Amino acid sequence: MEYARANPGKLNFGSGGIGAGTHLAGELLKSIAKINMVHVPYNGAILAVTGMMGGEIDMVLIGAPSALPQIRAGKVKALAVLSKERLSTLPDVPTSKESGVDNYVVTSWFALLAPAGTQREVVNRLNSEWTKAAAMPTTVERMRSAGMEPLSSTPEQFSEFLKMEIGRWAKVIKEANIPKID
């Protein structure tokens, strides 16, 4: 961060493309840390990692599941995880907060969705079954080994979370002046 602040525009970061989550994560870092880095879009986050390994770019922000093989092979160095707590798969990698960037949390998540208008009983049953599956030791172990943490919530909690995420990222997109792509 010190280097980035002392050398505005000299560092660059790769992403999986304009508007991709990896791009938005970099723009959020720029905003929170008050640094100026140049965005270099690639046609996919893995290509950005390859570009970084080849010296084309300085850094990339990418989800742990995609980065784990390269980290484990010693081809890239994980500087921080962007979660509130350290990951069980990367216990020696500090969080962004521990690394000096407060309030910089970016997590990837997947959701179980159903069409609008699905009967409430069906939604409740799907949620119940997911909650049971997410708690199973084999599910927990498989997800953690892939760099993910199994979570569950109620449909109402997820709806609130989704509203917050939309608002949060809409602000980042607006502040970074990211164009709409058709």
C-alpha positions as CSV (number, residue, x, y, z in Angstrom):
1,M,0.0,0.0,0.0
2,E,2.9,2.3,0.8
3,Y,4.4,1.8,-2.6
4,A,1.0,2.3,-4.3
5,R,0.4,5.5,-2.5
6,A,3.9,6.8,-3.2
7,N,3.7,5.8,-6.9
8,P,0.2,6.6,-8.2
9,G,-0.6,4.8,-11.4
10,K,2.6,2.7,-11.5
11,L,1.0,-0.5,-10.2
12,N,-1.6,-2.4,-12.2
13,F,-4.0,-5.2,-11.5
14,G,-5.6,-7.8,-13.8
15,S,-9.1,-8.9,-13.8
16,G,-11.4,-11.3,-15.5
17,G,-12.8,-8.5,-17.6
18,I,-14.5,-5.1,-17.3
19,G,-17.2,-5.4,-14.6
20,A,-16.2,-8.8,-13.4
21,G,-16.0,-9.5,-9.7
22,T,-12.2,-9.4,-9.9
23,H,-12.4,-6.0,-11.5
24,L,-14.9,-4.7,-8.9
25,A,-12.7,-6.0,-6.1
26,G,-9.8,-4.0,-7.4
27,E,-11.9,-0.9,-7.8
28,L,-13.1,-1.3,-4.2
29,L,-9.5,-1.6,-3.0
30,K,-8.5,1.5,-4.9
31,S,-11.4,3.4,-3.2
32,I,-10.9,2.1,0.4
33,A,-7.1,2.3,0.4
34,K,-7.0,5.6,-1.5
35,I,-4.6,4.3,-4.1
36,N,-4.4,4.7,-7.9
37,M,-3.8,1.5,-9.8
38,V,-4.3,0.8,-13.5
39,H,-6.9,-1.9,-14.4
40,V,-5.9,-4.4,-17.1
41,P,-8.9,-6.5,-18.2
42,Y,-8.3,-10.1,-19.4
43,N,-10.8,-12.6,-20.9
44,G,-11.1,-14.5,-17.7
45,A,-9.5,-14.3,-14.2
46,I,-7.3,-17.4,-14.8
47,L,-5.8,-15.6,-17.8
48,A,-5.1,-12.6,-15.5
49,V,-3.3,-15.0,-13.1
50,T,-1.3,-16.3,-16.0
51,G,-0.5,-12.7,-17.0
52,M,0.7,-12.0,-13.5
53,M,2.9,-15.1,-13.5
54,G,4.4,-14.0,-16.8
55,G,5.1,-10.5,-15.5
56,E,2.5,-8.6,-17.6
57,I,0.7,-7.3,-14.5
58,D,1.6,-6.7,-10.9
59,M,-1.3,-8.3,-9.1
60,V,-4.7,-9.9,-9.4
61,L,-7.6,-10.3,-7.0
62,I,-9.2,-13.7,-7.5
63,G,-11.4,-16.1,-5.6
64,A,-9.5,-18.6,-3.4
65,P,-10.9,-21.7,-5.2
66,S,-9.4,-20.5,-8.5
67,A,-6.1,-19.4,-6.9
68,L,-5.5,-22.5,-4.7
69,P,-3.8,-24.7,-7.3
70,Q,-1.3,-21.9,-8.1
71,I,-0.8,-21.0,-4.4
72,R,-0.2,-24.6,-3.4
73,A,2.2,-25.1,-6.3
74,G,4.2,-22.1,-5.1
75,K,3.7,-20.2,-8.4
76,V,1.9,-17.2,-6.8
77,K,2.0,-15.7,-3.3
78,A,-1.3,-15.0,-1.5
79,L,-0.9,-11.6,0.2
80,A,-4.3,-11.5,2.0
81,V,-7.7,-13.1,2.0
82,L,-10.6,-10.7,1.6
83,S,-12.8,-12.3,4.2
84,K,-13.5,-11.3,7.8
85,E,-11.6,-14.4,9.0
86,R,-8.7,-16.4,7.7
87,L,-9.6,-19.3,5.5
88,S,-9.1,-22.8,6.8
89,T,-7.4,-23.7,3.5
90,L,-5.0,-20.8,3.8
91,P,-4.5,-20.5,7.6
92,D,-1.2,-18.6,7.3
93,V,-2.5,-15.9,4.9
94,P,-3.7,-12.9,6.8
95,T,-7.0,-11.1,6.2
96,S,-7.1,-7.8,4.5
97,K,-7.7,-6.2,7.9
98,E,-4.7,-7.9,9.4
99,S,-2.7,-6.6,6.4
100,G,-3.7,-3.0,7.1
101,V,-6.8,-2.5,4.9
102,D,-9.8,-2.2,7.1
103,N,-13.3,-2.8,5.8
104,Y,-12.1,-4.5,2.7
105,V,-14.2,-7.7,2.6
106,V,-15.0,-9.3,-0.8
107,T,-16.5,-12.7,-0.8
108,S,-17.7,-14.9,-3.6
109,W,-20.9,-16.7,-2.9
110,F,-23.3,-19.1,-4.7
111,A,-27.0,-19.3,-4.1
112,L,-29.7,-21.8,-4.5
113,L,-32.5,-20.0,-6.3
114,A,-36.0,-20.8,-7.5
115,P,-38.3,-19.0,-10.0
116,A,-40.3,-16.0,-8.7
117,G,-43.7,-17.2,-7.6
118,T,-42.5,-20.6,-6.3
119,Q,-44.8,-21.8,-3.6
120,R,-43.5,-21.0,-0.1
121,E,-43.6,-24.6,1.0
122,V,-41.2,-25.5,-1.9
123,V,-38.9,-22.7,-1.0
124,N,-38.8,-23.8,2.6
125,R,-38.2,-27.4,1.7
126,L,-35.3,-26.5,-0.7
127,N,-33.8,-24.3,2.0
128,S,-34.2,-27.0,4.6
129,E,-32.5,-29.6,2.4
130,W,-29.6,-27.2,1.6
131,T,-29.1,-26.4,5.3
132,K,-28.9,-30.2,6.0
133,A,-26.5,-30.8,3.1
134,A,-24.3,-27.8,4.0
135,A,-23.9,-29.2,7.5
136,M,-22.8,-32.7,6.4
137,P,-19.2,-33.4,7.2
138,T,-18.5,-34.6,3.6
139,T,-20.0,-31.3,2.2
140,V,-18.0,-29.2,4.7
141,E,-14.8,-31.0,3.9
142,R,-15.2,-30.9,0.1
143,M,-16.1,-27.2,0.1
144,R,-13.3,-26.3,2.4
145,S,-10.8,-28.2,0.4
146,A,-11.9,-26.2,-2.6
147,G,-11.4,-22.9,-0.7
148,M,-15.1,-22.3,0.1
149,E,-17.0,-22.2,3.3
150,P,-20.5,-23.7,3.4
151,L,-23.1,-21.3,4.7
152,S,-26.8,-21.2,4.9
153,S,-29.5,-18.7,5.9
154,T,-33.2,-18.2,5.7
155,P,-34.7,-17.0,2.4
156,E,-35.4,-13.7,4.1
157,Q,-31.8,-13.3,5.3
158,F,-30.5,-14.0,1.8
159,S,-32.9,-11.5,0.3
160,E,-31.6,-8.8,2.7
161,F,-28.0,-9.9,1.9
162,L,-28.7,-9.7,-1.8
163,K,-30.1,-6.2,-1.5
164,M,-27.1,-5.0,0.4
165,E,-24.7,-6.6,-2.1
166,I,-26.5,-4.9,-5.1
167,G,-26.3,-1.5,-3.3
168,R,-22.7,-2.0,-2.4
169,W,-21.5,-3.0,-5.8
170,A,-23.7,-0.4,-7.6
171,K,-21.8,2.3,-5.6
172,V,-18.4,0.8,-6.6
173,I,-19.5,0.7,-10.3
174,K,-20.7,4.3,-10.2
175,E,-17.7,5.7,-8.4
176,A,-15.3,3.8,-10.8
177,N,-17.3,4.9,-13.8
178,I,-17.5,1.4,-15.1
179,P,-19.5,1.4,-18.4
180,K,-22.5,-0.8,-19.0
181,I,-21.6,-3.6,-21.4
182,D,-24.3,-4.7,-23.8
